Structure formats: structure tokens, C-alpha cells
Amino acid sequence: MKGCFFCKNGTLVESVTTYMVDLSNCIIIVKNVPCEECTECGERYFDDSVMERLKKIIEKARGLASEVFVTDFAKQAA
């Protein structure tokens, strides 16, 4: 297992988290996002494919949302 870049003490374990982005006109919340989480400090890391998918989800939601948009990572089309 990889170690934590932030605290240097913990190990990274597979987990899920809620990702939130605050845009100027709305807040987008994506639940159940796969990540690696540090066992020591809780810092979360996303791999490139997850970040690409989050980017697409946010762009899609930006056009639909008025103030708050909540979705589930697994329910969004790739």
C-alpha cells in the first residue's frame, strides 16, 4: 500500500467519499465517489479516471442546477 503524501504516517485504503464543489451560482455534491483515504489523517486521493468522470459530472450538472445539485457517482453515465 502507498503512504500518505500529506502526513507521511498513514497508509492509503480504498474508500468512498462525498465530493463537493462550490461554483459561483450553485453547489454540486457527488456522493459515493471512490477514493483512497489515509488511515492516519483522513486525506483523500482520487485517481485520474475518477477525476475525469467528476469533471464530466460537474459540467453536466452545471447546466441543470439552479442552486444545489446532488447526485451519486455510480449512477452517472461514464
Secondary structure, 3 states (H helix, E strand, C coil): CCECCCCCCCEEEEEEEEEEEECCCCEEEEEEEEEEEECCCCCEECCHHHHHHHHHHHHHHHHHCCCEEEEEHHHCCC
